Amino acid sequence: MKKVLKKEFLELLLCVVTLSMLLSCKQSSLIDKKEYSNEELYRPNFHFTPKKAWMNDPNGMFYYNGYYHLYFQHYPDSTVWGPMHWGHAISTDMVTWTEKPIAIYPDEKGYIFSGSAVVDLQNTSGFGSLKNPPIVAMFTYHNPEKEKAKAPGVQSQGIAYSLNEGLTWTKYKSNPVIEFPSMKDFRDPKMTWDNIHKQWLMVLAAGDKTMFYGSKNLKDWELLSDFGKNIGAHGGVWECPDFFPMLVEGSDEYKWVLLLSINPGGPNGGSATQYFVGDFDGKTFKLDESFSKDINQQKGLWIDYGRDNYAGVTWSNISETDGRKLFMGWMSNWNYAQKVPTQKWRSSMTMARELKLIKEDNHYRISSLPVRELQNYVAKTIKKETLIIKDKKTVLIDKSLVDLTKLDIQFTLKNLKKDVYTFSFSNGFKNTISFGINKKENYFFIDRRESGDLSFSDVFAKQISKAPFTKDFDKIDVRVIVDKTSIEVFYNNGETVMTEIFFPEKPMETFAVTKENFEFTIENLTINQLNFN
């Protein structure tokens, strides 16, 4: 009897072990076993990154003869910040980029900090000709010796010109063209042709304010006015301004828009870009009265409420037939930019975006969406017209149907109640990047607290990022761009935007939605897989 029991026990034990092994094998088959290199795992598919070394602010962006030019702060000898150069890349559509040789090098006057470039079509500078108009760049010289000695005049503005469409540059022999020795932070000049007042116009950051300059020839500059002291967010130094007129959508009204980056002091910590809307008489910028009330109530209005869109500026020389205001930012944050776990290079740029100025109930707002050229890269589309979400968690798509590392997803949410709606990308290693809508407490969010490698920074994923509602709603349009290690979320046609980076251990494998209580509807779910081969 004991022998029989022993035999039965052994058989039962064998069955349990076998079943356990089968379940284990099934579970492990769901996990991606491939070993990925750092490049494979983290190098974006279509957001611009340098081939190697450090990159930060976009600089000198202009369009000419079929090419969009992107220059950028670059230190070619390390993956952390160092003596700044201007790197260079070109594109025919702002989506795929070709990196070119370094454009502007430091010299005896200092490092080459951020700035801008314009196409001098009428050759007002005299550097070229009407037949071959010069490209003129203005940048900030940063003198490290003066900085070390705590001497005045650490930063000044220099110019350079190109007669071969921005490939090589000659520095102006009379540099610097603008100095302000008593000012410590005096940098990042952004030039534009002011067609309304028929002048070259330039704005630069000056500590806790901006300064406006005018010129007839891009070489001789007159101080016009300043703006910003005690206005808007001032949690850190002001940087990388941009200034331009915009038509209000659907009207003949135009306003002037000032972009202003700040670090620290962003709405979710560290770096971010705020904006101002008002009027400019050719010398002085004055906030619109309703907008002034709005920024006081909301402690600043922001181009992007995520943590990873900084120092963004617009392209110059976009044709009137195109008419768009085109923007790109640096997709990182000074809180951790030099520590992220990419080995060969550091940093990416955001997706190029079109900015629009909208007016609702006498409130002016900037909206932004990815440039339309991205649609040319759609390789596969999956559509679901109506989904009624009843379960607590619903998987919307997985890696068997699309590559979740390069997606453009669009959908409309309806019948939203006081609930929390969370959309998440996950993998078999329990890495998750989430975004969504909290209608209980009225904010949008991104949550990367379990998104993968967090070891490089104590603040990278300390808390979720939030963006306030501009109005209540029970229906909302959502668009999401995913590129391996970044997510850009656009709510209500880009009225609220959130951009963040993350570093998963393996590529994401599922896209799902969860809700806490009430059922709701997803309409017109369109999942576009992108292809860049």
C-alpha positions as CSV (number, residue, x, y, z in Angstrom):
1,M,0.0,0.0,0.0
2,K,2.8,2.4,0.9
3,K,4.6,1.5,-2.4
4,V,1.4,2.3,-4.4
5,L,1.0,5.7,-2.7
6,K,4.6,6.5,-3.3
7,K,4.3,5.6,-6.9
8,E,1.1,7.8,-7.3
9,F,2.8,10.6,-5.5
10,L,5.8,10.5,-7.9
11,E,3.5,10.4,-10.9
12,L,1.5,13.4,-9.6
13,L,4.8,15.3,-8.9
14,L,6.0,14.6,-12.4
15,C,2.7,16.0,-13.8
16,V,3.0,19.2,-11.7
17,V,6.6,19.7,-12.8
18,T,5.7,19.1,-16.5
19,L,2.8,21.5,-16.3
20,S,5.0,24.1,-14.6
21,M,7.6,23.8,-17.3
22,L,5.0,24.1,-20.1
23,L,3.5,27.2,-18.5
24,S,7.0,28.6,-18.0
25,C,7.9,28.0,-21.6
26,K,4.7,29.6,-22.8
27,Q,5.3,32.7,-20.6
28,S,9.0,33.0,-21.7
29,S,7.9,32.8,-25.3
30,L,6.0,36.0,-24.8
31,I,9.3,37.8,-23.9
32,D,11.6,39.0,-26.5
33,K,14.8,37.0,-26.1
34,K,16.9,39.0,-28.6
35,E,19.9,40.9,-27.2
36,Y,19.8,44.4,-28.5
37,S,22.8,46.8,-28.9
38,N,22.6,50.2,-27.4
39,E,22.2,51.6,-31.0
40,E,19.3,49.2,-31.8
41,L,17.5,49.9,-28.6
42,Y,17.8,53.6,-28.3
43,R,18.7,55.2,-31.6
44,P,15.5,56.8,-33.0
45,N,14.0,55.7,-36.3
46,F,13.2,59.2,-37.5
47,H,13.9,61.9,-34.9
48,F,17.2,63.5,-35.7
49,T,20.3,62.5,-33.7
50,P,23.9,63.2,-34.4
51,K,26.0,60.2,-35.5
52,K,28.1,60.6,-32.5
53,A,28.8,62.8,-29.5
54,W,26.8,65.6,-27.7
55,M,24.0,67.7,-29.1
56,N,21.6,70.3,-27.6
57,D,19.7,73.4,-28.8
58,P,18.6,73.6,-32.5
59,N,20.2,76.7,-34.1
60,G,20.2,78.6,-37.4
61,M,17.2,76.9,-39.0
62,F,16.3,78.1,-42.5
63,Y,14.8,76.8,-45.7
64,Y,16.4,77.5,-49.1
65,N,16.3,75.8,-52.6
66,G,14.4,72.7,-51.4
67,Y,16.3,72.0,-48.2
68,Y,15.5,72.6,-44.6
69,H,18.7,73.3,-42.7
70,L,19.1,72.4,-39.1
71,Y,22.2,73.5,-37.1
72,F,22.6,72.5,-33.5
73,Q,24.8,72.9,-30.5
74,H,27.4,70.2,-30.8
75,Y,30.5,69.0,-29.0
76,P,32.1,66.5,-31.3
77,D,34.7,65.1,-28.8
78,S,32.4,63.8,-26.0
79,T,28.9,62.7,-25.1
80,V,28.7,65.5,-22.5
81,W,28.6,69.3,-23.0
82,G,31.8,71.0,-23.9
83,P,33.2,73.7,-26.2
84,M,30.3,74.4,-28.5
85,H,30.3,74.1,-32.3
86,W,27.4,74.3,-34.8
87,G,26.7,70.9,-36.2
88,H,24.6,70.7,-39.4
89,A,22.0,68.5,-41.0
90,I,19.7,68.9,-44.0
91,S,16.4,67.5,-45.0
92,T,13.9,67.8,-47.9
93,D,10.9,67.2,-45.6
94,M,11.9,67.7,-41.9
95,V,11.4,64.0,-41.3
96,T,14.5,62.2,-42.5
97,W,17.9,64.0,-42.1
98,T,21.4,63.8,-43.6
99,E,24.1,65.0,-41.3
100,K,26.7,67.3,-42.9
101,P,30.2,68.3,-41.7
102,I,30.5,70.7,-38.7
103,A,29.5,74.2,-39.9
104,I,31.0,76.7,-37.4
105,Y,33.9,76.1,-35.1
106,P,35.0,77.9,-31.9
107,D,37.8,80.4,-32.2
108,E,39.9,82.8,-30.1
109,K,36.8,84.9,-29.3
110,G,35.1,81.9,-27.7
111,Y,32.7,79.0,-28.1
112,I,29.8,79.2,-30.6
113,F,26.6,79.3,-28.6
114,S,23.1,79.3,-29.9
115,G,21.8,81.6,-32.6
116,S,19.9,81.8,-35.9
117,A,20.3,82.3,-39.6
118,V,18.4,84.2,-42.4
119,V,18.5,84.2,-46.1
120,D,19.5,87.8,-47.1
121,L,17.6,87.8,-50.4
122,Q,18.2,91.5,-51.1
123,N,21.9,91.3,-50.1
124,T,21.4,94.0,-47.5
125,S,24.6,92.8,-45.8
126,G,26.7,93.1,-48.9
127,F,28.2,89.7,-48.2
128,G,26.9,88.2,-51.5
129,S,24.8,89.4,-54.5
130,L,21.2,89.4,-55.7
131,K,22.1,86.5,-57.9
132,N,23.8,84.6,-55.1
133,P,22.2,85.9,-51.8
134,P,24.2,85.2,-48.7
135,I,23.0,83.2,-45.7
136,V,23.8,85.2,-42.6
137,A,24.1,83.6,-39.2
138,M,24.2,85.3,-35.8
139,F,25.5,83.4,-32.8
140,T,26.7,84.1,-29.3
141,Y,30.4,84.1,-28.6
142,H,31.0,82.7,-25.1
143,N,34.5,83.4,-23.8
144,P,35.6,80.8,-21.3
145,E,38.7,82.7,-20.2
146,K,36.7,85.8,-19.3
147,E,34.2,83.6,-17.5
148,K,36.9,82.0,-15.5
149,A,38.4,85.4,-14.6
150,K,35.0,86.7,-13.8
151,A,35.7,89.5,-16.2
152,P,32.9,91.5,-18.0
153,G,31.9,90.7,-21.6
154,V,31.8,87.0,-21.4
155,Q,29.1,86.8,-24.0
156,S,28.7,88.8,-27.2
157,Q,27.1,88.4,-30.6
158,G,29.0,87.5,-33.8
159,I,27.9,86.9,-37.3
160,A,29.1,84.7,-40.2
161,Y,28.0,84.3,-43.8
162,S,27.7,81.5,-46.3
163,L,27.8,81.8,-50.1
164,N,27.2,78.1,-50.7
165,E,23.8,77.6,-49.1
166,G,25.0,77.1,-45.6
167,L,27.6,74.4,-46.1
168,T,30.7,76.5,-45.2
169,W,30.9,79.8,-43.4
170,T,33.1,82.9,-43.2
171,K,33.1,84.8,-39.9
172,Y,32.7,88.6,-40.2
173,K,36.0,90.4,-39.7
174,S,34.5,93.0,-37.4
175,N,33.0,90.6,-34.9
176,P,31.5,91.0,-32.4
177,V,28.7,93.1,-33.8
178,I,26.8,93.5,-30.4
179,E,28.3,93.7,-27.0
180,F,26.8,94.4,-23.6
181,P,29.7,93.9,-21.1
182,S,27.8,94.6,-18.0
183,M,25.3,91.8,-18.6
184,K,26.2,88.2,-17.6
185,D,23.6,86.3,-19.6
186,F,23.4,87.9,-23.0
187,R,22.8,85.3,-25.7
188,D,20.9,83.2,-28.3
189,P,20.0,85.9,-30.9
190,K,17.0,85.0,-33.1
191,M,16.8,87.1,-36.3
192,T,13.9,87.5,-38.7
193,W,12.8,89.8,-41.5
194,D,10.0,92.1,-40.1
195,N,8.1,92.6,-43.3
196,I,5.5,94.7,-41.5
197,H,8.0,97.4,-40.4
198,K,10.6,96.7,-43.1
199,Q,13.5,95.9,-40.9
200,W,15.7,93.1,-39.7
201,L,14.6,92.3,-36.2
202,M,16.5,90.3,-33.6
203,V,15.6,89.2,-30.1
204,L,18.0,87.8,-27.6
205,A,17.9,86.5,-24.0
206,A,19.3,88.9,-21.4
207,G,19.1,87.3,-17.9
208,D,15.5,87.8,-16.7
209,K,14.2,89.5,-19.9
210,T,14.6,89.7,-23.7
211,M,16.1,92.6,-25.7
212,F,14.9,93.6,-29.2
213,Y,17.3,95.0,-31.8
214,G,16.7,96.4,-35.3
215,S,19.0,96.6,-38.3
216,K,19.0,97.5,-42.0
217,N,22.0,95.5,-43.0
218,L,22.5,92.6,-40.4
219,K,25.8,94.1,-39.3
220,D,24.8,97.3,-37.5
221,W,22.2,96.8,-34.8
222,E,20.2,99.3,-32.7
223,L,18.7,98.4,-29.3
224,L,14.9,99.0,-29.6
225,S,13.4,97.9,-26.3
226,D,13.2,95.1,-23.8
227,F,10.5,92.9,-22.4
228,G,9.8,90.3,-19.7
229,K,11.1,91.5,-16.4
230,N,8.6,90.2,-13.8
231,I,6.3,88.8,-16.5
232,G,5.7,85.1,-17.0
233,A,7.6,82.3,-15.4
234,H,11.0,83.2,-13.9
235,G,12.1,80.0,-12.1
236,G,15.4,80.0,-14.0
237,V,17.5,81.9,-16.6
238,W,15.7,82.9,-19.9
239,E,17.2,81.4,-23.1
240,C,16.6,80.8,-26.8
241,P,13.9,83.3,-27.7
242,D,12.0,83.5,-30.9
243,F,9.7,86.3,-32.1
244,F,7.4,86.5,-35.1
245,P,3.9,87.6,-36.3
246,M,1.1,85.0,-36.8
247,L,-2.3,85.2,-38.3
248,V,-5.1,84.0,-36.0
249,E,-6.6,80.9,-37.5
250,G,-9.7,81.6,-39.5
251,S,-9.3,85.4,-39.4
252,D,-7.4,88.4,-40.8
253,E,-6.2,89.3,-37.3
254,Y,-2.5,88.9,-36.5
255,K,-0.6,89.0,-33.3
256,W,3.1,88.8,-32.4
257,V,4.3,85.6,-30.6
258,L,7.4,85.4,-28.3
259,L,8.8,82.0,-27.5
260,L,11.0,81.9,-24.4
261,S,12.8,78.9,-23.0
262,I,13.6,78.7,-19.3
263,N,15.8,76.4,-17.2
264,P,14.9,75.5,-14.5
265,G,11.3,76.5,-13.9
266,G,9.4,74.3,-16.3
267,P,5.9,73.2,-15.3
268,N,7.1,69.6,-14.5
269,G,10.6,70.5,-13.4
270,G,13.8,71.6,-15.2
271,S,13.6,72.8,-18.8
272,A,10.6,74.0,-20.8
273,T,9.4,76.7,-23.3
274,Q,6.8,79.3,-22.5
275,Y,5.1,81.7,-24.9
276,F,3.6,85.2,-25.0
277,V,1.0,86.8,-27.3
278,G,0.7,90.5,-27.9
279,D,1.4,93.4,-30.3
280,F,4.6,94.9,-31.7
281,D,4.8,98.5,-33.1
282,G,8.2,98.0,-34.6
283,K,10.0,98.9,-31.4
284,T,8.1,97.7,-28.4
285,F,6.3,94.4,-27.6
286,K,3.2,94.7,-25.4
287,L,1.2,91.7,-24.1
288,D,-2.4,91.3,-25.2
289,E,-4.6,92.3,-22.2
290,S,-6.5,89.0,-22.0
291,F,-3.3,87.0,-22.5
292,S,-1.6,88.9,-19.7
293,K,-4.4,87.8,-17.3
294,D,-4.1,84.2,-18.5
295,I,-0.4,83.9,-17.8
296,N,-0.8,85.5,-14.3
297,Q,-3.6,83.0,-13.5
298,Q,-1.8,80.0,-14.9
299,K,1.8,80.9,-14.0
300,G,2.9,80.8,-17.6
301,L,1.6,79.1,-20.8
302,W,3.8,76.4,-22.4
303,I,4.4,75.1,-25.9
304,D,4.8,71.7,-24.4
305,Y,4.0,70.5,-20.9
306,G,6.2,67.4,-21.1
307,R,9.8,67.4,-19.7
308,D,11.5,66.9,-23.0
309,N,10.9,69.8,-25.4
310,Y,13.3,72.7,-24.9
311,A,15.0,75.6,-26.7
312,G,12.7,75.2,-29.7
313,V,12.7,77.8,-32.4
314,T,11.2,78.2,-35.9
315,W,12.6,78.0,-39.5
316,S,13.2,81.2,-41.4
317,N,12.6,81.8,-45.1
318,I,9.5,79.6,-45.3
319,S,7.7,80.8,-48.5
320,E,4.4,82.6,-48.4
321,T,2.9,79.9,-50.6
322,D,3.7,77.4,-47.8
323,G,2.7,79.8,-45.1
324,R,3.4,77.6,-42.1
325,K,5.2,78.4,-38.9
326,L,7.5,75.4,-38.5
327,F,9.1,74.6,-35.2
328,M,11.5,72.1,-33.7
329,G,12.9,71.6,-30.1
330,W,15.6,69.8,-28.3
331,M,14.1,66.5,-26.9
332,S,15.8,66.5,-23.5
333,N,16.0,68.3,-20.2
334,W,19.0,69.7,-18.5
335,N,18.1,67.8,-15.3
336,Y,19.5,64.6,-16.9
337,A,20.5,65.3,-20.5
338,Q,24.2,64.5,-19.9
339,K,23.4,61.2,-18.1
340,V,20.9,59.4,-20.3
341,P,22.0,55.8,-21.2
342,T,22.9,56.3,-24.9
343,Q,26.6,55.4,-25.4
344,K,27.7,56.8,-28.8
345,W,25.6,60.0,-28.9
346,R,23.5,62.1,-26.7
347,S,20.1,63.7,-27.4
348,S,17.5,63.9,-30.2
349,M,15.3,66.6,-31.6
350,T,11.5,66.6,-31.4
351,M,9.4,65.9,-34.4
352,A,9.1,69.0,-36.6
353,R,5.8,70.7,-35.9
354,E,3.5,73.3,-37.4
355,L,2.5,76.0,-34.9
356,K,-0.9,77.7,-35.2
357,L,-2.4,80.7,-33.3
358,I,-6.0,80.0,-32.2
359,K,-8.5,82.3,-30.5
360,E,-11.4,81.0,-28.4
361,D,-13.6,83.2,-26.2
362,N,-11.0,86.0,-26.5
363,H,-8.2,83.7,-25.3
364,Y,-5.1,83.3,-27.5
365,R,-3.4,79.9,-27.6
366,I,-0.6,78.3,-29.6
367,S,-1.3,74.8,-30.8
368,S,1.1,72.4,-32.5
369,L,0.9,69.2,-34.5
370,P,3.5,67.1,-36.4
371,V,4.3,68.4,-39.9
372,R,2.1,66.9,-42.7
373,E,5.1,65.4,-44.4
374,L,5.1,62.6,-41.8
375,Q,2.1,61.1,-43.6
376,N,4.4,60.2,-46.6
377,Y,6.0,57.5,-44.4
378,V,2.9,55.5,-43.6
379,A,3.6,51.9,-44.5
380,K,0.7,50.1,-42.9
381,T,-2.6,51.2,-41.4
382,I,-5.0,49.5,-39.1
383,K,-8.4,51.1,-38.4
384,K,-11.1,50.4,-35.9
385,E,-14.1,52.6,-36.3
386,T,-15.8,52.1,-32.9
387,L,-14.7,50.4,-29.7
388,I,-16.8,50.5,-26.6
389,I,-14.4,49.9,-23.7
390,K,-16.1,48.0,-20.9
391,D,-13.3,46.0,-19.3
392,K,-10.9,47.5,-16.9
393,K,-8.0,46.8,-19.3
394,T,-8.2,46.3,-23.1
395,V,-5.3,45.5,-25.4
396,L,-5.7,47.6,-28.5
397,I,-2.9,46.2,-30.6
398,D,0.3,44.2,-30.2
399,K,3.6,43.5,-31.9
400,S,2.2,40.7,-34.0
401,L,0.3,43.3,-36.1
402,V,2.6,46.4,-36.0
403,D,6.1,47.5,-35.0
404,L,5.4,49.5,-31.9
405,T,8.7,51.4,-32.1
406,K,7.5,53.7,-35.0
407,L,3.9,54.6,-34.8
408,D,1.5,57.5,-35.5
409,I,-1.7,56.8,-33.7
410,Q,-4.9,58.9,-33.8
411,F,-8.3,58.4,-32.1
412,T,-11.2,60.2,-30.6
413,L,-12.5,59.5,-27.1
414,K,-16.2,60.0,-26.3
415,N,-18.5,59.7,-23.3
416,L,-15.7,60.6,-20.8
417,K,-16.8,60.8,-17.2
418,K,-15.1,61.5,-13.9
419,D,-12.6,58.7,-14.4
420,V,-8.9,58.0,-15.1
421,Y,-8.2,56.9,-18.7
422,T,-4.7,55.4,-19.1
423,F,-3.1,54.4,-22.4
424,S,0.1,52.4,-22.1
425,F,2.9,50.8,-24.1
426,S,4.4,47.8,-22.4
427,N,6.8,44.9,-22.9
428,G,7.4,41.4,-21.3
429,F,9.9,43.0,-18.9
430,K,7.2,45.0,-17.3
431,N,8.5,48.2,-18.7
432,T,5.6,50.6,-19.3
433,I,5.3,54.2,-20.6
434,S,1.8,55.6,-20.0
435,F,-0.2,58.7,-20.9
436,G,-3.8,59.7,-20.4
437,I,-6.5,61.8,-18.9
438,N,-7.4,62.2,-15.3
439,K,-10.9,63.6,-15.3
440,K,-11.2,63.3,-11.6
441,E,-8.6,65.9,-11.0
442,N,-8.6,67.6,-14.4
443,Y,-5.2,67.0,-15.9
444,F,-3.4,65.2,-18.8
445,F,-0.4,63.1,-17.8
446,I,2.6,61.1,-18.8
447,D,4.0,58.4,-16.5
448,R,7.4,56.9,-17.1
449,R,8.1,55.7,-13.5
450,E,8.2,52.1,-14.8
451,S,9.5,52.7,-18.3
452,G,12.8,50.9,-18.1
453,D,16.3,52.1,-17.2
454,L,15.9,54.8,-14.5
455,S,19.2,54.3,-12.8
456,F,21.0,57.3,-14.4
457,S,19.0,60.0,-12.6
458,D,17.1,60.4,-9.4
459,V,14.7,63.0,-11.0
460,F,14.1,61.5,-14.4
461,A,11.0,59.5,-13.2
462,K,10.5,60.9,-9.7
463,Q,6.8,61.7,-10.4
464,I,4.3,61.8,-13.3
465,S,4.1,64.9,-15.5
466,K,0.9,66.8,-15.7
467,A,-0.8,69.4,-17.9
468,P,-3.9,71.3,-16.9
469,F,-7.1,71.2,-18.8
470,T,-7.9,74.4,-20.6
471,K,-11.6,73.5,-20.5
472,D,-13.9,70.7,-19.6
473,F,-15.0,68.1,-22.2
474,D,-16.6,64.7,-22.7
475,K,-15.0,64.2,-26.1
476,I,-11.3,64.7,-27.1
477,D,-9.1,64.0,-30.1
478,V,-5.7,62.4,-29.4
479,R,-2.6,61.9,-31.5
480,V,0.5,60.0,-30.4
481,I,3.9,59.8,-32.1
482,V,6.1,57.0,-30.8
483,D,9.7,56.5,-31.9
484,K,11.5,53.8,-29.9
485,T,12.4,55.9,-26.9
486,S,10.2,59.0,-27.2
487,I,6.5,59.7,-27.0
488,E,4.8,62.9,-28.2
489,V,1.1,63.3,-27.3
490,F,-1.2,65.9,-28.9
491,Y,-4.6,66.6,-27.3
492,N,-7.4,68.5,-29.1
493,N,-5.5,69.2,-32.3
494,G,-2.4,70.1,-30.4
495,E,-3.9,72.6,-28.0
496,T,-2.1,70.7,-25.2
497,V,1.1,68.8,-26.0
498,M,3.4,66.6,-23.9
499,T,6.7,65.1,-25.0
500,E,8.9,62.7,-23.0
501,I,11.8,60.3,-23.5
502,F,12.2,56.8,-21.9
503,F,14.7,53.9,-22.1
504,P,13.1,50.5,-22.1
505,E,15.0,47.3,-21.6
506,K,13.4,45.8,-24.7
507,P,11.1,47.3,-27.4
508,M,7.5,47.8,-26.5
509,E,5.1,44.9,-27.4
510,T,1.5,45.9,-26.6
511,F,-0.6,49.1,-26.6
512,A,-3.5,49.0,-24.1
513,V,-6.0,51.1,-22.4
514,T,-7.3,50.9,-18.8
515,K,-10.1,52.8,-17.0
516,E,-11.3,52.6,-13.4
517,N,-15.1,52.7,-13.5
518,F,-17.2,53.9,-16.4
519,E,-17.3,52.5,-20.0
520,F,-16.4,54.9,-22.8
521,T,-16.0,54.9,-26.5
522,I,-12.9,55.0,-28.8
523,E,-13.8,56.2,-32.3
524,N,-11.8,56.3,-35.5
525,L,-8.8,54.5,-34.0
526,T,-6.1,54.7,-36.7
527,I,-2.8,53.1,-36.1
528,N,-0.1,54.0,-38.7
529,Q,3.1,52.1,-38.8
530,L,5.9,54.2,-40.3
531,N,8.7,53.1,-42.5
532,F,12.0,54.9,-43.1
533,N,14.0,52.5,-45.2
